[in-house]
């Protein structure tokens, strides 16, 4: 069994290392510094309808569109932000009014909206989402599903103030 002895040198070395680590910020918890805003995706605004109503569900449901909305720079969740969702589904085309709806984010910046199953349009199963409020820059997203058999799709927004 080895017993370590405290020497003046080991105490000074340990103290110096502790001061360096604390002063360098290595012990500070990670923070979201400089979180970049989400860029608008090409094709995301296709068939967008300003003013789509806030709804509890689009159509008969069975498919979930989910995500989060955070503020650029600090990553804070944004409550009460309006997210519009539309897609080509088993019940209608993305250009149809009844295929559009909006929802609001909760206190954690999360949103969920149930809608009919998304089906491929132009070869890809995809959804459309938009943040189109007044406080932040408008962002359109067009996430593509991994498989047309998926029953949910997630899209996250990082918004930049106007």
C-alpha positions as CSV (number, residue, x, y, z in Angstrom):
1,X,0.0,0.0,0.0
2,X,1.3,3.4,-1.0
3,X,0.8,6.4,1.2
4,X,1.2,9.8,-0.4
5,X,2.9,12.4,1.6
6,X,2.1,16.0,1.5
7,X,5.1,18.1,0.7
8,X,5.3,21.8,0.3
9,X,5.8,21.3,-3.5
10,X,2.7,19.1,-3.9
11,X,0.5,21.6,-2.0
12,X,1.8,24.6,-4.1
13,X,1.4,22.7,-7.3
14,X,-2.2,21.6,-6.5
15,X,-3.1,25.2,-5.4
16,X,-1.7,26.7,-8.6
17,X,-3.6,24.2,-10.7
18,X,-6.8,25.0,-8.9
19,X,-6.4,28.7,-9.3
20,X,-5.6,28.3,-13.0
21,X,-8.6,26.1,-13.6
22,X,-11.0,28.4,-11.7
23,X,-9.6,31.6,-13.4
24,X,-9.7,30.1,-16.9
25,X,-13.4,29.4,-16.7
26,X,-12.9,25.6,-17.0
27,X,-15.2,25.0,-14.1
28,X,-18.0,27.4,-15.3
29,X,-21.1,25.5,-16.6
30,X,-21.6,25.5,-20.3
31,X,-23.8,28.3,-21.7
32,X,-25.4,28.8,-25.1
33,X,-23.2,31.6,-26.3
34,X,-23.7,33.0,-29.8
35,X,-26.5,30.6,-30.8
36,X,-27.0,31.3,-34.5
37,X,-30.5,31.9,-35.8
38,X,-32.2,29.3,-38.0
39,X,-32.0,30.2,-41.7
40,X,-35.1,30.1,-43.9
41,X,-35.1,26.9,-46.0
42,X,-35.4,26.9,-49.7
43,X,-39.0,25.9,-50.6
44,X,-40.2,26.4,-47.1
45,X,-42.7,29.2,-48.0
46,X,-44.3,27.2,-50.8
47,X,-48.1,27.4,-50.4
48,X,-47.8,29.5,-47.2
49,X,-51.1,31.1,-46.2
50,X,-50.8,34.2,-43.9
51,X,-53.2,34.1,-41.0
52,X,-53.9,30.4,-40.7
53,X,-56.1,29.9,-37.6
54,X,-54.8,28.5,-34.3
55,X,-56.2,25.0,-34.1
56,X,-56.3,22.1,-31.6
57,X,-55.7,19.7,-34.5
58,X,-55.6,19.7,-38.3
59,X,-58.0,17.2,-39.8
60,X,-58.4,13.7,-38.3
61,X,-54.9,13.6,-36.8
62,X,-52.6,10.6,-36.3
63,X,-49.3,12.4,-37.1
64,X,-47.4,14.7,-34.8
65,X,-45.4,17.8,-35.8
66,X,-43.3,18.9,-32.9
67,X,-40.4,21.2,-32.1
68,X,-39.0,24.0,-30.0
69,X,-38.6,27.8,-30.4
70,X,-35.6,29.5,-28.8
71,X,-34.1,33.0,-29.0
72,X,-30.8,33.4,-30.9
73,X,-27.7,34.3,-28.9
74,X,-28.8,33.0,-25.4
75,X,-31.0,30.0,-26.4
76,X,-33.8,31.1,-24.1
77,X,-37.1,29.2,-24.8
78,X,-39.8,31.5,-26.2
79,X,-43.4,31.1,-24.9
80,X,-46.5,32.1,-26.9
81,X,-44.9,32.1,-30.3
82,X,-47.1,31.3,-33.3
83,X,-46.0,28.4,-35.5
84,X,-47.9,27.7,-38.7
85,X,-47.9,24.1,-40.0
86,X,-49.0,22.7,-43.4
87,X,-48.3,19.7,-45.5
88,X,-49.5,17.3,-48.2
89,X,-51.4,14.7,-46.2
90,X,-53.8,11.8,-46.6
91,X,-56.6,14.4,-46.2
92,X,-55.5,17.2,-48.5
93,X,-52.8,19.0,-50.4
94,X,-50.5,21.6,-48.9
95,X,-52.3,24.4,-50.9
96,X,-55.7,23.5,-49.3
97,X,-56.9,25.8,-46.5
98,X,-57.9,22.7,-44.4
99,X,-54.3,21.5,-44.5
100,X,-53.1,24.6,-42.7
101,X,-53.2,25.4,-39.0
102,X,-51.2,27.2,-36.3
103,X,-50.2,26.5,-32.7
104,X,-48.5,28.4,-29.9
105,X,-45.4,27.5,-27.9
106,X,-45.6,26.6,-24.2
107,X,-43.5,27.9,-21.3
108,X,-40.6,25.7,-22.5
109,X,-40.8,27.0,-26.0
110,X,-42.2,23.7,-27.2
111,X,-45.0,23.1,-29.7
112,X,-47.0,20.1,-30.8
113,X,-49.8,19.8,-33.4
114,X,-51.5,16.7,-34.5
115,X,-52.4,16.4,-38.1
116,X,-53.2,13.7,-40.8
117,X,-50.3,11.5,-42.0
118,X,-47.9,13.3,-44.3
119,X,-47.5,11.7,-47.7
120,X,-44.9,12.3,-50.4
121,X,-45.4,15.2,-52.7
122,X,-43.0,15.6,-55.6
123,X,-41.2,12.5,-54.4
124,X,-40.5,13.5,-50.8
125,X,-42.6,13.3,-47.6
126,X,-42.1,16.7,-46.0
127,X,-43.8,19.3,-43.8
128,X,-43.8,23.1,-43.9
129,X,-43.6,25.3,-40.8
130,X,-43.3,29.0,-40.4
131,X,-42.7,31.5,-37.6
132,X,-44.4,34.6,-38.8
133,X,-44.9,36.9,-35.8
134,X,-43.8,40.5,-35.3
135,X,-41.1,40.2,-32.7
136,X,-38.6,38.0,-34.6
137,X,-37.5,37.6,-38.2
138,X,-39.8,35.3,-40.3
139,X,-38.4,31.8,-40.8
140,X,-39.8,29.1,-43.1
141,X,-38.8,25.5,-42.6
142,X,-39.3,22.5,-44.9
143,X,-38.0,19.4,-43.1
144,X,-38.0,16.1,-45.0
145,X,-39.1,12.9,-43.3
146,X,-36.7,10.0,-43.1
147,X,-39.5,7.6,-44.3
148,X,-43.0,8.2,-45.5
149,X,-44.0,5.7,-42.8
150,X,-42.8,8.0,-39.9
151,X,-45.6,9.2,-37.7
152,X,-43.9,12.4,-36.4
153,X,-41.6,15.1,-37.6
154,X,-39.6,17.5,-35.6
155,X,-38.4,21.0,-36.5
156,X,-36.7,23.5,-34.2
157,X,-36.5,27.2,-34.6
158,X,-33.8,29.7,-33.3
159,X,-35.3,33.1,-33.8
160,X,-33.5,36.4,-34.3
161,X,-35.2,39.6,-33.0
162,X,-36.2,42.1,-35.7
